[in-house]
Amino acid sequence: MSTIEEIIEQDLDLLICSTCGAQFSAGTPESHICEICADDRQWVPLDGQIWTTLRKLRDSGRKIDFVPDRVDPEGLTWLVTTPPIAIQQSPLLVKTPSGWLIVECCPFISPEAVHKIKAMVMESGLPFLGIALSHPHWYNSGAIWARALECKIYASKLDKEWWMRKETVDEVVEWFETPTLKLGDHATMILCGGHFPGSCVTHIEREGRGGLLCVADTLMLGWSSVIRQVSYMYSYPNFIPLPPNEIVHIWNCIKDYSFDDAYGAWIIRRIVGGAKKEVYDQLGPFLAKMGAKIEDYDVAPFKE
């Protein structure tokens, strides 16, 4: 059985797109253009495709900092790559009463980070449930994370074509086809589409506090503490909004889940307190900015 160090070592020289963070299979030439970034939801730099590898990231001094969440430090820990890379995303390590999971992924991984996660899990006596990935921009180095943590990744089958480590596509990922997927008794992945056909959010039931909705950028949360903005885009870098019917569909998929807080895939993007009401209240004004009227759509009513 391979050690964590050996698992990571064997993938150190696989190409990683510096723009989105997707890791590619062995044999991918440097002349290759990342399919995820060539898509109209992303972008390829003006100077052309840029690649890196785990070895280069490691040798440049990258590390993963474990940052307790300032609102829920006992249940949530951010895995922050320092210095940042790609979309600067930070996975969220979540402790629930029925087990641990990681929501989203990142391009960089280190043996030290994996050992620390395993130690936290072992000390708690709870199982590790897996890694929940919302959509292809967060697939990143998911294959090596899953192998090192000895777990499965969960993602919607609707986006299976975007998994770039083709040799691992059915080894490490459970591609679910249902509207929702339970991870333990307290976490639920919800297929709501939008950014990608298979885009998901993950709902967490927490003891002693209200629910949490992890939205990545299926809903983009602003970073102002004054204006608690929610927006919806097909492409963020190319400024292409989602059609109104798809925005409404996202709400209708999450309407039955109670959540006080909503977190994006960045430590500064969040709505703390009253998040569900905020999402609902902003639907009409957001649609109006697109020239649409909320009354023209079948919008489910708000309920706590």
C-alpha positions in Angstrom: 0.0 0.0 0.0 1.4 3.4 -1.0 2.1 6.1 1.5 0.7 9.6 1.2 4.1 10.8 0.1 4.3 8.2 -2.6 0.8 8.9 -3.9 1.7 12.6 -4.3 5.2 11.9 -5.7 3.9 9.9 -8.6 1.8 12.9 -9.9 4.3 15.7 -9.2 5.1 16.4 -12.9 1.6 16.2 -14.3 0.6 19.4 -16.1 -1.7 21.8 -14.1 -3.4 24.7 -15.9 -2.2 27.9 -14.1 -5.4 29.7 -15.0 -8.1 27.3 -13.7 -6.1 24.8 -11.8 -7.2 21.6 -13.7 -4.7 18.8 -13.5 -4.2 16.7 -16.7 -3.2 13.1 -17.4 0.3 12.0 -18.1 1.4 12.5 -21.7 -0.4 15.8 -22.1 1.9 18.0 -24.2 2.7 21.6 -23.2 1.3 22.7 -26.6 -2.1 21.5 -25.4 -4.8 24.1 -24.6 -6.8 23.5 -21.5 -10.3 22.6 -22.6 -11.8 24.2 -19.5 -10.2 27.5 -20.2 -10.9 27.4 -24.0 -14.6 27.2 -23.1 -16.6 30.4 -23.2 -17.0 30.3 -19.4 -13.3 30.8 -18.8 -10.3 32.4 -20.6 -6.9 31.6 -21.9 -4.3 34.3 -21.2 -3.4 36.7 -24.0 0.2 35.3 -24.0 -1.2 31.8 -24.4 -1.6 28.7 -22.3 0.4 28.6 -19.1 1.2 25.4 -17.2 2.6 24.5 -13.9 3.1 21.3 -11.9 2.8 20.2 -8.3 6.6 19.9 -8.2 6.9 23.6 -9.3 4.3 24.7 -6.8 6.0 22.8 -4.0 9.4 24.1 -4.9 8.1 27.7 -5.0 7.2 27.4 -1.3 3.5 26.8 -1.7 1.7 25.5 1.5 -1.8 24.9 2.7 -2.8 26.9 5.8 -5.6 25.6 8.0 -7.7 28.6 8.8 -10.6 28.1 11.3 -13.7 29.9 10.1 -14.3 33.1 12.1 -18.0 32.4 12.5 -18.0 28.6 13.0 -14.4 27.7 14.0 -15.3 24.3 15.5 -17.2 23.0 12.4 -15.5 24.7 9.5 -11.8 25.0 8.4 -10.6 26.7 5.3 -7.8 25.1 3.4 -6.0 28.1 2.0 -3.1 27.8 -0.5 -0.4 30.3 0.2 0.6 32.0 -2.1 -2.7 31.5 -4.0 -2.9 30.0 -7.5 -5.4 29.8 -10.3 -8.8 31.0 -9.2 -7.5 31.4 -5.7 -10.2 29.0 -4.4 -10.1 27.5 -0.9 -11.8 24.2 -0.1 -13.8 24.0 3.1 -13.2 21.2 5.5 -16.5 20.6 7.2 -17.2 18.6 10.4 -20.8 17.4 10.8 -22.2 15.2 13.5 -22.1 12.2 11.1 -18.7 12.8 9.6 -16.2 15.0 7.8 -16.2 16.2 4.2 -14.4 18.6 2.0 -16.4 21.0 -0.2 -14.6 21.9 -3.4 -10.9 21.3 -4.3 -7.7 23.2 -5.2 -4.7 22.6 -7.5 -2.1 22.2 -4.7 -1.7 19.4 -2.3 1.0 18.5 0.3 1.6 15.5 2.4 1.6 17.7 5.5 -2.0 18.9 4.7 -3.3 15.3 4.1 -1.7 14.0 7.3 -3.2 16.9 9.3 -6.7 16.2 7.8 -6.4 12.5 8.6 -5.3 13.3 12.2 -8.3 15.6 12.7 -10.6 13.0 11.4 -9.1 10.2 13.5 -9.1 12.2 16.7 -12.8 12.9 16.3 -13.8 9.3 15.8 -16.0 10.2 12.9 -15.7 8.9 9.3 -14.4 10.9 6.4 -17.3 11.1 3.9 -15.6 12.3 0.8 -15.1 15.4 -1.4 -18.1 17.3 -2.8 -17.4 19.2 -6.1 -19.8 21.7 -7.4 -18.6 22.0 -11.1 -15.6 21.6 -13.4 -13.8 24.8 -12.4 -13.2 23.1 -9.0 -12.2 19.6 -10.2 -8.5 20.8 -10.1 -6.2 18.1 -8.6 -9.2 16.2 -7.3 -7.8 12.8 -8.4 -4.7 13.0 -6.2 -6.7 14.5 -3.3 -9.0 11.5 -3.4 -6.2 9.0 -3.6 -4.3 10.5 -0.8 -7.3 10.8 1.5 -8.6 7.3 0.4 -12.0 8.7 -0.4 -14.4 9.3 -3.2 -15.2 12.5 -5.0 -18.9 13.2 -5.7 -20.0 15.3 -8.7 -22.9 15.4 -11.2 -22.7 13.1 -14.2 -23.9 16.0 -16.4 -20.4 17.4 -16.2 -18.4 14.2 -16.5 -16.8 15.2 -19.9 -14.9 18.0 -18.1 -12.8 15.7 -15.9 -9.3 16.1 -17.3 -7.6 13.1 -15.5 -9.3 10.7 -17.9 -7.6 7.6 -16.6 -9.2 8.3 -13.1 -12.6 9.3 -14.3 -14.4 6.3 -12.9 -11.8 5.3 -10.3 -12.1 8.2 -7.9 -15.4 9.9 -8.8 -18.9 8.8 -8.1 -20.9 10.5 -10.8 -24.4 10.9 -9.4 -27.5 11.3 -11.6 -30.2 12.1 -9.0 -31.5 15.6 -8.0 -29.8 15.3 -4.6 -27.1 13.2 -3.0 -26.8 12.6 0.8 -23.3 12.5 2.3 -23.8 11.1 5.7 -26.9 12.3 7.6 -26.1 16.0 7.6 -24.8 17.0 4.2 -26.7 17.1 0.9 -25.5 17.9 -2.6 -28.3 19.7 -4.6 -28.2 19.7 -8.4 -29.4 23.1 -9.5 -27.5 23.8 -12.8 -26.7 27.3 -13.9 -23.0 27.9 -14.3 -22.7 24.3 -15.7 -25.6 21.9 -16.4 -24.3 19.8 -13.4 -23.6 22.7 -11.1 -24.4 21.8 -7.5 -24.5 23.4 -4.1 -24.0 21.6 -0.8 -26.3 22.0 2.2 -24.9 21.4 5.7 -27.1 20.8 8.7 -25.3 22.0 11.8 -25.8 21.3 15.5 -26.6 24.3 17.6 -26.7 26.7 14.7 -28.7 27.2 11.4 -27.9 25.5 8.2 -25.1 26.4 5.8 -25.3 26.5 2.0 -21.9 26.1 0.2 -22.5 27.7 -3.2 -19.0 28.0 -4.8 -20.0 30.5 -7.5 -23.3 28.9 -8.6 -24.5 31.9 -6.7 -21.8 34.5 -6.5 -21.7 36.2 -3.1 -20.4 39.7 -2.8 -17.6 40.5 -0.3 -19.1 43.7 1.1 -20.3 43.6 4.7 -22.7 46.3 3.9 -24.3 45.2 0.6 -24.9 41.5 0.8 -25.0 41.0 -2.9 -26.0 37.8 -4.8 -25.5 37.4 -8.5 -25.7 34.6 -11.1 -23.5 34.3 -14.2 -22.9 31.8 -16.9 -19.4 33.2 -17.2 -17.8 35.5 -14.6 -14.6 36.5 -16.4 -16.5 37.1 -19.7 -19.5 38.8 -18.1 -22.2 36.5 -19.5 -25.2 36.3 -17.2 -27.4 33.3 -16.8 -30.9 33.4 -18.5 -33.7 34.4 -16.0 -35.3 30.9 -16.2 -32.1 29.3 -15.0 -31.7 31.7 -12.2 -35.2 31.0 -11.0 -34.5 27.2 -11.4 -31.6 27.6 -8.9 -33.9 29.1 -6.3 -36.6 26.5 -6.9 -34.0 23.8 -6.2 -32.8 25.2 -2.9 -36.2 26.5 -1.6 -36.8 23.5 0.7 -33.5 23.8 2.5 -33.1 26.0 5.6 -29.9 27.9 5.8 -28.8 31.0 7.9 -25.4 31.3 6.2 -24.1 31.0 2.7 -20.5 30.6 1.8 -18.7 30.8 -1.6 -15.4 29.1 -2.4 -13.4 32.0 -1.2 -13.0 32.8 2.5 -14.2 36.4 2.0 -17.4 35.6 0.0 -20.2 34.9 2.4 -23.5 35.9 3.8 -23.8 35.4 7.5 -27.3 35.4 9.0 -30.5 35.6 7.1 -28.8 34.2 4.0 -31.8 32.4 2.6 -34.1 35.4 2.9 -31.4 37.5 1.2 -31.1 35.2 -1.7 -34.9 35.2 -2.2 -35.3 39.0 -1.8 -32.6 39.7 -4.4 -34.2 37.5 -7.1 -36.7 40.2 -8.3 -34.2 43.1 -8.4 -31.6 41.0 -10.1 -34.0 39.8 -12.8 -35.2 43.4 -13.2 -31.6 44.5 -14.0 -31.7 42.0 -16.9 -35.0 43.4 -18.2 -37.1 40.5 -16.8 -40.0 40.5 -14.4 -40.1 38.0 -11.6 -43.9 37.7 -11.9 -43.4 36.2 -15.4 -41.7 33.1 -13.9 -42.8 30.3 -11.6 -40.9 31.3 -8.5 -41.4 29.1 -5.4 -42.5 31.2 -2.4 -40.1 31.8 0.4 -40.2 29.6 3.5 -37.8 29.3 6.4 
